Amino acid sequence: MQKQTITTKPIRSLEDALERCQILGMRVSRQRRFILELLWQANEHLAAREIYDRLNQQGKEIGHTSVYQNLEALSSQGIIECIERCDGRLYGNISDSHSHINCVDTNQILDVHVELPEDLIRKIEEETGVQITDYSINFFGYRNRQEG
């Protein structure tokens, strides 16, 4: 199945995500709604296993297979984000272009919207011969540490 390109507004809320499912003709099943609600409430990047565990802890019984299938469907349609890491995939609620700060201390990934200066983008284009249409930056660092 090919990924459909949608030229609608970015997904900024749970309601936007549910609406996008409907626009794409995706059934908003109970399990799919549970997953989307959790990602929007958590507001962090979670592994499929964490999603499964948290939903079941909340009394929302859902099977492993259902979690994986729904995450694949939602990420392949651009409704949620899927980040490939060496230790597995992480899923987040922001699906439009953005950058990440990777905290080395906590292994947490923070979403951040960064706009590079237009002159820097033009310089990169001139040096590479590639027209830049989008970008994502990965920052790595430690939490602010108090010196003592």
N, C-alpha and C positions, 0 to 999 in steps of 0.2 A: 504494500500500500504506500502510495506516495504522500509525503507531507504536504498538506494544503497551505498555501500562502494566504493569509488573511490581512487585508489592509484596513482593519478597523482599529479602534482606539486600544491603547495598551491595557493590559489587565492590572488594575490597581486595587481590587477588592475581591472578596469572596463572591459577591453578587456579579462582578464582571466575569469571574471564572465560570460561574454557573451559566451565565448568559452566553459565553463563548461556546460552551458545550452544546447548548441548544442551537446556536447558529450553525455549528458544524454537524448537527444531526446526531450528536452523541447522547445516548440515554443517560439521564442523571439518576443513576441507581442509588439506593440507600448507601451502599459501600463507597461509591464514588463521592457522594456528598460527605460522608464521614472523613474520607481522606483529605478532601479540599478544606473542610472545616478545620481539621487538625493542623494542616500546613499554615493556614492563615492565622490560627490562634497561636501556634508555636513561634511563628516568625523567625525560624532558624532552619538550617539545612539538616535533614534527617535521613538516615539510612532506612531502607524498606523494613528491616527488622525492628528498628525503633518505632516506626509508624505502626507496625503490627502490634507491638507490645503496648504502646500507649493507648491505642484504640481498645484493645482487650481489657486493659486496666480500667478504662472508662465504662466498661460493661457493653461496649459496642462490638459484639462478637463478629469477627470477620476472619476468614481463612488466609493463610500465607499466599496461596495461589491468587486469590482475589486481590490482595494488596499488590502483588507484583504485576498482575495483568492490568489493573487500573492505573498504576504508576506509569507503566509503559505506554498505555493509551493516552493518558493526559500529557506526558512529556513529548510523545511523538507528534502530538497536535499543537505543541507550543503553549499549552495552558499552564503548565508548571515547568520549572527548571530541573534539569538533570545534570549533575556535575560528575564527571568520571574521575575517580581518584584511584591511586594504587591499591587502596584497601576496600574499594567498592564504590558504588554509586550513592550520591546524596541528592535529595530532592528538596526544592525550595519553592516558595510561592511567587517569586518574581520571575517572569518569563521574558520580559523585554530586555534590550541591551543594557548591561550594567557591568561593573567591575567588582572584584572581591578583595577583601583584606583577609589574609590567612594568618591567624594568630598561632604562632609556633608554640606558645605556652599551653594553650587550652585546646588546640586543634580545631578551634571554632572558625567558621567562615562567615564574615560579615559582608553584607551587600552595601555597595556604595556607588553612587552615580558620579562619574568623573567626566568633565568635558575638557578635552585638550584644546589648547589655543589653535586657532585656525592656521596661523603661520607655521606652527610645528607640524601639523598634518600636511600642509603643502610641501614643506621641506622633506618630509619622509616620502611623499609621493614623487618628488623630483629625484631623490636619491635612489629610489627603487624602481621607478617606472610603473608603479602600481597605483591605481586610483582607489583610495580608501573609501569604503562605503559604510563601514561599521568597525568598532573596536571594543575590546574588553581587556582590562589590565588586571593582572594579579599582583597584589602587594603582599609582602611577607614581613612579619615583625613580631615583637613582643608587646605585651600589655605595658602601659606606662609604669615604670618601676620607680619607687621612691628611693632616693639616695640617702644612705644613712650612715 
